[in-house]
Amino acid sequence: MSSFARKQSMGVNPSDRHHPHTLSTLDFQGASSAAAAKAMKTELSRLVSQIKSEDERKFFQQEMDGFYMLFTRFMDEKAKGTKLDWDKIQSPSPEQIVSYQDFSNSATPDDLKKLAVLKLNGGLGTTMGCVGPKSAIEVRDGMTFLDLSVRQIEYLNREHDVDVPLILMNSFNTDEETRRIVQKYATHNVCITTFNQSRHPRINKESLLPEPRSPNGPIDQWYPPGHGDLYEALYNSGLLDKLLSEGKEYLFVSNVDNLGATVDLKILHHMVESDAEFLMEVTDKTKADIKGGTLVDYDGHIRLLEIAQVPSEHVEDFKSIKKFQIFNTNNLWINLRAIKRVLEEESMDLEIIVNNKTMESGEKVIQLETAVGAAIKHFRNAHGVNVPRARFLPVKSTSDLFLVTSNLYSLVHGQLEINPKRMFNTVPLVKLGDHFKKVSHFLSRFKTIPHILELDHLTVTGDVTFGAKVELRGTVIIVANHGDRIDIPSGAVLENKVITGNLRILDH
C-alpha cells in the first residue's frame, strides 16, 4: 500500500503531514530571508499546480514540502548565522564508541529473522567514466556490486534458513535501469524491493528560486538530496510500515559500493542485547581518510561531524588523526520502530550540507543535502562500534578497483576476504593517474592485474601499461612524462623501484 493510500485509509491527506519548520512557525531574522522563503513557496506551489493527476500531484507536493522544510531551515540558519561551537566538540567517551573486538561469539541466527538489508543505490558511475547506476559496474570475476550484494544475502538466507530481504534505495537517476537489472534475480533466494529517494529542485544561487520551471523540467535541474532522505522516503513510500508488519525490527544500511559491508551477526546481536536504536560502524582513521565524517561528543551528546560543517579555521584540526581517530564507514544499524517514532514525533532535524555546483550552462546552483548518519543524535542509546578495516572496502575510483580485483582478496559467497598470505594488516596505498581514471581505460592498461601481496605503496602516472603476471613489492613509483610511454613487460617483478620515462630502474 502506498504512503498516500495508507494515509487516505486513515482519513489523513499526506499533504497535511507538516513538519514544525514551516514558514509560519519560523522566526526569521531579516526581511530578506522571509521574502526568499515566500518567493520559494510561491514557485513551488506553481510547480505543484501544473500536475493534473491528483495522486501524482499529492506525491509531488509531499516531495516539495520536504524540500521547502530544508530550504526554510537553510535560510533561517543563514540569517541567524548559526555556527558550530568548536569549543563544545570533544572526543567521544568510551561508552559512546565500543570495540567490535569485545563482542562475544554468542550471536544467534534467530536475530536474522528480524533483519532487513538496505543498500544506498542512488549514485551514478560518472566519476569512473561509466553510464548508469554505479551498482552495475563490474568489480570482481565478472560480477557487479549488485550481483555481489544479492549473492551475499542469498547465501545468508540459505545458510541460516531465513528470509532477509534486500532493499535498494534508488534515485531518479538510477531507478529505471536498476529495476530493469533486478529482473534477472527473479529466481534467486532473495526478495528484492526498490524505492526512490526524493527529487528536489536545484536552487539558483543568485535568485534563491528553483531552477525548474515545470515538474518535468530537464533532469539536470533536479537532484537527489543526499542519503539523509532515507528516513522520509522509507516512510512516505509505505515500505517502513510494510517491513514492520512483516515482523522486521532492524535495518542494516550501507553504501552499495562498500564491498566490506556484509551482514555481521555479532554486531546485530550486540544491537539486540544493548537495546540500541542506532549503531554506526566506525573504523580507525588513516591519512587516506582525513575527509570522512567522524563521531564527536557535542555538548554531552553523540553527533556526526562532517567536513562540510567544520568552520574553515578548524579544518586542519578536523583532518588531524590525533584529535579525531575514527571515521564513519556509513554502515548503520537502525531500529525500524524507532525510525517511525522519531518521524511521527516530527523531530528529525539533520544538519544541512550545502553543496555548491555549476551547471553546464555556467549557472551557479545550490543543493541542500543531509547525511543518513547525522540522525544518530535522535535515537536512544545510540553509539559507535569500532570495526576492523575489512568492513570498509569502498570502490570510489579505479585505484580502489585495482585493489579489490587483485590477489589481495578472494571472493567467498559474494564476500571479499583478505588473502591470508598477506603479511600485514594494512591495505597498500595505490594512486593511479588520470590515464587510468575511467574504467575502460583502466582495463585496457592491464593484461592482468599485478600480484600485490607484498606491496606497500604504488603510484603510477602517465602513459603506462602492464603486461601479464607482473609482481609489485614494497614501494613502486612509475612516472611516464608527457610524450613518454612505459610498458612494464609480462612477468616483471618490481620491488622498491622508481621507473621514469627512459625505463631506467633505480633503487628506491
ZILIN-V293919 format. One record per run of one state. SS is the DSSP state (alpha for helix, beta for strand, coil for the rest). FROM is the first residue (numbers start at 1). TO is the last residue. If there is no record, write none. Layout:
[[SS;FROM;TO] [SS;FROM;TO]]
This chain:
[[coil;1;2] [alpha;3;9] [coil;10;13] [alpha;14;16] [coil;17;30] [alpha;31;49] [coil;50;53] [alpha;54;80] [coil;81;85] [alpha;86;88] [beta;89;90] [coil;91;96] [beta;97;99] [alpha;100;102] [coil;103;108] [alpha;109;114] [beta;115;121] [coil;122;123] [beta;124;124] [coil;125;125] [alpha;126;128] [coil;129;132] [beta;133;133] [alpha;134;136] [coil;137;137] [beta;138;140] [coil;141;142] [beta;143;144] [alpha;145;160] [coil;161;164] [beta;165;170] [coil;171;174] [alpha;175;185] [coil;186;191] [beta;192;196] [coil;197;199] [beta;200;201] [coil;202;202] [beta;203;204] [coil;205;209] [beta;210;210] [coil;211;218] [alpha;219;221] [beta;222;223] [coil;224;226] [alpha;227;236] [coil;237;238] [alpha;239;245] [coil;246;249] [beta;250;255] [coil;256;257] [beta;258;258] [coil;259;264] [alpha;265;274] [coil;275;277] [beta;278;284] [coil;285;286] [alpha;287;289] [coil;290;293] [beta;294;298] [coil;299;300] [beta;301;305] [coil;306;306] [alpha;307;309] [coil;310;311] [alpha;312;319] [coil;320;325] [beta;326;335] [alpha;336;344] [coil;345;352] [beta;353;358] [coil;359;363] [beta;364;369] [coil;370;371] [alpha;372;378] [coil;379;382] [beta;383;386] [coil;387;388] [alpha;389;391] [coil;392;393] [beta;394;394] [coil;395;397] [alpha;398;404] [coil;405;408] [beta;409;412] [coil;413;414] [beta;415;418] [coil;419;428] [beta;429;432] [coil;433;433] [alpha;434;436] [coil;437;438] [alpha;439;444] [coil;445;445] [beta;446;446] [coil;447;450] [beta;451;461] [coil;462;463] [beta;464;466] [coil;467;470] [beta;471;479] [coil;480;485] [beta;486;488] [coil;489;492] [beta;493;499] [coil;500;504] [beta;505;507] [coil;508;508]]
